């Protein structure tokens, strides 16, 4: 039970990598704050978050679901206050909330661009800024970036790619800012079998899997376990690092 009596706050935890991470932490004894946001992208986020909390409790761990739009600073402050009121502290922050609009360059609009950048990059900055104020020495921040932020050449997701690249740079800067009190690392997953990718055509998935050395998309749990590594004492001497997790891609 590596995380017994630890409190972890995970943004965007109602599905996908966030949900898998919440469950993996719960298995290891952590108390979990499940952040969610009801929107046109995930209209059932509240119901999904409640289900995640119920699953966590089956492992004998405690959890609370809190709605928060990570683009909104005051909502973040409120989420933190509610988390500390419930659990008394926050030891680990996982900045996972994300969004993507696959659209051709000519059709990309300012609203989509701002929403993507603000959710991924601004959200990571704001959550890190305000949660860190309540973190004790030895705490951890783990950011979820993407292989798109390292080696993507896809105009259809350029706003997403730019935001994820920004998270990698922000990770390095935050690691220096918070040293030596808090370690900050990021993970850059490649293709992952999540709800966000359920709409991809079978033909596209097949072609992409042919480019992946391991021949398949990652499972969310495989990414989650790496989050737990970065959050554990085993990674106590790692900070400012981004780990590419794409199954080999070329």
N, C-alpha and C positions, 0 to 999 in steps of 0.2 A: 504493500500500500504506500507507494512513493509520495502520494499527495494527501495523506490523511491530515485533516484539520487545515488544509490549504483552501483558499477561496479563489476561484477563477472566474473572470468575467469574459464572456465570448460574444463578440458582436456578430450579428447575422447567424444566429445559432439555431434557427428553426428548421433548417434543412441543410443538405449537402455536407460540405467539409465542416461547417460550424456545428451541425448536429452530431456528426461522427466524433468530433473533438470533445464535445460536451459529454457524450456517453463514455468515451475512453477515460476522461478525467474522473468521471463518477465511479468507474470500475476500480480506479486507483485511490478512492477515498475522498476525492475533492468535493467541496461544496461549490455549486455552479450557478452563476447568474446567466440566464439564457436571454440574450437581447434579441428582439425581433422588431419588424416594422411592417405594418399592413399597408400595401400599396397595390397599384395595378399589376406589378410584377409578381407579387405573392399576396393575393387577396385573402388567403386563408392562413397567413402567418401567425395570427393569434392562436388559432386552433392547433396549428402544427407545433407551436412553442409549448402549449399546454401538454401535448402528447410527449414532447421531449422531456419535460419535467416529470411526467408520470413514469417514463422509462427510467429516468435517473433514480427515482425513489425506489424502483424495484431492486436496484443495486445496493440499497441501504444508505444512499447518500442524500443530502439535502439539496434543494434547488428552488429557484424562483425565476419566473418569467417576467421580463420588464419590456414594455414597448418603448423604443427610442429610435428616432431618426438621427443617425450619426452625423448628418449634415448640420444639425441644429445644436449649437453650443449649450443653450439652456436646458434642452432635453438631456444632454449628456450629463450635465451637473446633477440634474434630478435623478437620473439613473444611478449615478454614483452614490448619492445620498441614500437612496432606497436600498442599495446593495449593502452599504456599511451599516445602515439601521438594522438590516436583517442578519448579517453575518459578522459585523464588527470590524471588517478589514477587507482588503483586496491584495492578494499575493501575486496573482498572475493575470495579465491582460493578453487576450488574443484578438488582434485586429483582423477580422475575417470578412466583415460586411463588404459586399461588392455587387456590381451590376454591369451588364454589358448590352449594348445595342449594336448588332451586326447590320451595318447599313453602308451602302456605297458612299464614296467621298462626296459626290455631288449632292446627295440627299441628307447628309449629316447636318443637323441643325444645332443652334446654340443651346437650346434647352437640353437636348440629349448630352451634348458635350459637358455642360456644367453639371448635370446630374451625375454623370459618370465620374468626373474628376472629384466632385465634392463628396460623393459617397466613399470612394476608394481612398483618395489621397488626403483630402481635408478631414474626413472622418478619422483616419489613422492618426493624423496630427492632433486633432482635438481630444480624442480619447486618451492618447498617450500623455498629452499635456496635463489633463485634469486628473486622470487616475494616478499618475506618478506622484502627485502631491500627497497621496495617502498610502504610498508604498514604503515598506520598511526595507532596510538593507538586505540584499539577497533575493529581491523580487525579480520577476521576469516579465518581459514584453516580447511576444512573438507576433510578427506581422505576416499575413498571407499575401505574397506578391504573385507572380506568374512567370512562366517561361516566356510569355509574350513580352514581358518587360526586359528580356535579355536578348532574344533572337527572333523576334517576330518581324515579318515583312508583309503585313496584311492591312491595307488601307480600310477594309471593312470594320476593323476594330481599333483604329488608331487612337481614339480617345481612351479606350480601355488599356491599350499598350502603353501609352504615355503615363497614365495614372499608375500602372503597376511598376513601370520603370522608376517613377517618382518615389514609390514606396521603398524600393531598394536603396535609393540615395538617402531617403529620410531615415531608414534603419541605421545607416552608418553614422549619420549626424546625431541621432538620438542616443546611440551607443556611447558616443563621446560626451554628449551633454549629461547623461545620467551616470556615467562612470564615476567611481567604482560601485555605486550603490545598487544599480539595476542593470542587468544585461538586456540587450535588445538584439534580436536576430530575426531573420525572415526566411520564408520558404517560398520557392518559385515552382509550383507544380506545373506539369504539362497537362495533357488531357486527363480529366478525371470523370468517372461515370457518375455524374450528379444530375439533378433535375434541370439545371441550367443547360445541360447538353442533350437532354432527351429529344429535342426537336431536330437534331442533326439527322440527315438522311443516312440510311444503311450504306449506301454507296460511298458517301463521304467518310463515314466512320471506318469502312473497310480500307479505303485509300490511306487514311491517316495511320491506321494500325500497321499497315505495311511499312511505314516510315519509322515506326517505333521498334527499337531493337527487341524489346520484350513482347511485342506483338499484341498489345492490348492497352486499354485505358486503365489508369489506376483506380482502385476502389477508394472511397473517401476515408475509410479506416486506415489505409496505408499512409495517407497524408497526416491524419490525426496522430498517429503514433510518433511521427517525427516532431510534431508540435510538442508532444509530451516529453520527448528527449530534450528539446531546447529549454523546456520549462523545468527540467529536473536538475538535481545536483550534479548529475553526470556531465552536464554541459556548463558547469560553473565557470570554466575558463574560456568560454566562447562568447564573444560579443561582436556586434557589427558585421556579422556574416550572413550571406544569403546562400542557401543550399538549393541547387537546381535538382528537381525530382521529376524527371520526364520519361523514365524508362529507357533512356537512350533515344535520341531522335535525330534523324538526318536523312 
